[in-house]
């Protein structure tokens, strides 16, 4: 009899958890990225060494509807904020290649999501959308690893930008040859708020 009682208690707890999860997914969720805790890193290889640097995010707000498996919203990065530890190289990147005065923002506009976001623990999803850089937009898919902690989460993603194929000048010279694509790694701390509309 005690075993049946324990089983009943566990079953009821499981039902409460499932109901809470269904409630979470049934409501749109506002996802707010914290610029001060979001790190955007780039890696560009050349024949002599690998260049590492960072960009700063200006803002990031998304809205997720897991029931419909849709996501919307935008992440905005300051194109002039690129830093690699070399002032002359950073000026060239900002002025010659990204033309940050003319195109001050790099944006990602989310349009869809593949995979299921777990209300607790780890999830693997792919967010698709439009990546706008240097005045042109390109379709992009970003695989993300999400770790949920109640109303907080960390998100890590990696993607590649084939910048030369996308029309940005190639910084290679006769002596120095660099890769024609740059690797981007994003680590973000986000807060989640259920919209009760």
Buried (B, 14 or more C-beta within 10 A) or exposed (E): EEEEEEEEEEEEEEEEEEEEBEEBBEBBBBBBBEBEEBBBBBBBBEEEEEBBBBBBBBBBBBBBBBEEBBBBBBBBBBBBBBBBEEEEBBEBBBEEBBBBEEBBBBBBBBBEBEBEBBBEEEBEBEBBBBBBBBEEBEEBEBBBBBBBEEEEBBBBBBBEBEBBEBEBEEBBEEEEBBBBBBBBBBBBBBEBEEEEE
